[in-house]
């Protein structure tokens, strides 16, 4: 398995999936989630190689000596070290969920190193657009006609009241809000996620307020000339589609795609539609692409 060394000496790893030139560097979410959950991004690795970073302290990357280095702003140096290790002057960068925080911070610090930026149901906290209770409520209301809706709300209530004693069934029922469909495949995928999260202090360090400066980040991203795609999902709260539209205004060249009938993991809900959306012509004149 390929490895490289971060500037602070921490050994880091990455997966290489697919073959060919011009890889897409992928930053996992979580924050600090094992990258296995990304799979091959719905078959994207069949179209172009993927370099999937194992963030420090996760997967096969080492646990750093300094736990403060889990801050997203400090992990920008890890992404830059990976680019240098691969030997590319500029890179295509993609990120999912909380990985969007790191990708946005990297793009702000190194706009000249970005060929394209693809944000898949991303955290937009670096832009001051983090999810709110209203966004979460909107996303849940979009599922109110589902036969499992009342049971999922009841499971959420039990979790909120006594999270430590919530059952696995409660968590699995509540998780239905995160997906556009629910079947045995999705249930197995969700069940496997229980052991994929960083259990130490890293997750809480990742997006500390001290790690983020939205006004500074927005000012720097205004100089990013590379094309940006923000892929939102109809049933997701991170981000809601209208929040993705607001975020696009901070970039000189950005478009928004909204995957209908999908949740936080759109490549799992409908791989074919996911691939279609993220491979649409980046030079399209359409500001927003909504499919159904």
N, C-alpha and C positions, 0 to 999 in steps of 0.2 A: 504494500500500500504506500503511495507517495506521501512524503512528508516534507516540511520545510521548518525553518526556525523563525519565530517572531523576534522583533527587535529586543525584547526583554529576555530572550533566551528560552522562552517556552516552546517546546516542540509541538507543532500543529500538523494535522493531517487533512487530507481531502480525498474524496472519491472521484474517479474519472469514469464516466459512463458514456458509451458511444465512441465513435471514431471520427476523425476528420479534423480539418483546421478550424480556427475561429471558435473556440469553446465559449460557452456561456457560463460565467461564474455565478454560482447560486449560494445565497446566504439563507440558512434555515431560520425558522421563527422560534417561538416558545414563550419567553426568551430562553435561550440555551437549551433547546430541545435536540435530542439525538436526531441526526439528519436522515435516519432510515425512513422516517415517516413520509419523506418526499418521494420515495421510490424513484422512478424515472420521469416524474412529472407528466404522467398520463401518456407516455410514449414519446415525449419530446426528445429523449436521448437517441431515438431512431432517426431523427432529422438533423441533429447537431450534437456534438459532444458537450457534456455537462461536467463542470468542475464544481463539486459540492463541498463546501468548506465545513469542516468539523470545528465549530467554535471552541475556543479554549475551555477546558473543563468538561467537554462533552464528547461523545463518541470515542474516537481513538486519539484525540488531542489530549495533551497533558493538562493536569491541574496546575494553574500558575501559583508561584510562590506568594504573590501579592494579590489578595482577593479584591483589592480596589481596581485591579486591571480588568475586572469583568464589566466595568462601565463601558457603555457603547462608544462614547467618544474616545476612549483609550484603545478600543479594539479596531478603530479606523486604521491604526498602524499594522494590524494583522492582515487586513485586506490588502493594504499597499505592499506588504511583504510577499503576499501570495502573487500579486501581479508581477512583482520583480522576479520572483522565483520562476514563474511561467515564461518570463522573457517577452512580455507584450508591452508595447508602448501605450496602447489603449485597450480597454476591455469592454465587452458587453456584460453588464451586471444585472442580475435578477435577485429578488428577495421575496420571501413570503412572511406575512404577519409581522411579528416583532423584528424579524430580520430587516423589515423596511426601515426601522429606526437606524440601524447601522448603515444600510445602503444610502440613505439620505445624508447622513453625516459624512460618509466617505465621498459622495458626489459633491458635497459642499466644500470639502477640503481639497479635493483633487478633481475639479471639473474638467481639466485638460486630459485626464486619464480615462474618461468615459466615452465609449462609442455609442452606447445606448443603455437606457435604464428601464427595467421592467419591474414594476411593483405589483405583486400578486396579493390581493386582499391585505394590504399593508397597514401596519401601524404608521400613523402620520403625526405622532407626538412631536417630532422635531420641527414641525410646521405649526405647532400650537393647536392641532386638530385631533386631539385624542378622543377616544369614544366617551360618550356621556350616557347617563341613565336614560335620557330621552332616546338616544340612538338604539340602545338595547331594547327599549320598549317598542320602538318602531319595528325592529327586526322580528321580535316575537309576535307582534300583532299581525305581521304578514303571514303567519302560520296558523291563524286562529281557526281556519276551516279544516285543519288536519284532524283526523280522528284521535290522535294521541295528544292533542294540544292541552287539554285539561290535566291529564296525567303528568305531562312535563312541567306544567306550572306548579302542580302540587309537589313534585319532586324538588323543584327549585326552592319552594318555600321550606321544605324540610332541611335542605342543605343550608339555607340561610339561617335557620333557627339553631341548628346544631351540626355544623360541618364535620366535626370530628367523628360523630356517630352516624353520619349519613351512610346508607348502604351502597354497595356497588350497583345495585339495581336503580337506586335514586340517581346516581351519577350517569348511568347509561341512558336512563329515560330523559334526563335533562339535556344530554348531549345531542338529542335529536334536533335541537334548535341550530346546531352547528352545520347541518348537512341539508342538501337539497332533496335527498332521497334517503330512505331508511330500509335496509334489507340485511340479510345475513352478512354480506360482504362488508357493508358499512359498520355493522355492529362489531365484527371481528377487528376491523381497522381501528375503531374507537377503543375497544378493549385493550389492544396492544399498546395504546398510547400511555397507559398508566405508568409504565416503567421507562418512559422516554424523556422525562423532565429532570433538569438539574435540581438536586435536593438540598444543595448547600446555600450559601449566602449569595451566590452569583446572580440568581434570578432577580433578587431584590435590589442588587447593585446596578443592574443593567441600564435602567432608564431613570435613575435618580434625577431630580430636578437639576442638580449641579452638572449633570452630563448633557443637559439640553439648554440651548439658547435659541428659541424660535426666531427671534428677529434677526439675529446674526446669520442663522442658517438660511432663512428666506433671502436675505441680501446676497449671500454667496451663490445660492442656487439660481438667482436671476442671471448669472453669467454662464450657466450651463447650456451650451448650444446643442448638445446631443439630444436626440429624440427620446421622449419619456412616454411610457405606457403605464397607466394606472388601471389595473383590472379589479373592479369591484364585483360583488355578487348580490343578487336580488334579496337574498334572505340573511345577509350578513350585517353585523353592526360594526365591523372593523375592516374598512370604513363603510358607512352607508353610502349609496351611490351619489347622493347630493353632496356629501363631504368630499368624495373623490373629485367631483366637479370643482369644488372650491379649491382643492389642493392644486389642480391642474393650472390654475391661474398664476401660480407662483413660478412657473417654468416658461421659458421662451417658446418651447416646442413640445407640447404635451397633448395627449389624447386620452380619453377615458373610454373603456369598454365595460359594459355591465353584463355579466353572464346570468341570464334568467334561470330560475328554478335551481339555483346553486347556493351553497353556503360558504363557510370559511375555507373549504378545501375543494375548490372548483374542479381541479384535475381528477378528483375522485368521483365527484357527482356526475360529470359528463366529460370524459377525456376528449372526445372528438370535438365538442364545442369549445372546450378550453384551448385545444391546439389551434383551432380556427381563429379564435380571438387574438391569441398572442402572436400569431404569425401573419396577421393582416398587414397590408402594406403600410409601413410607418410613414410614408409620405402622403397618406390619405388626407384629403381636405376636410374630412368629417371630424369635427371637434369631439363629438361623443358618439359612440356606437352602442346601441342597445339592441339586443337580439332576443328573440322569443320563438 
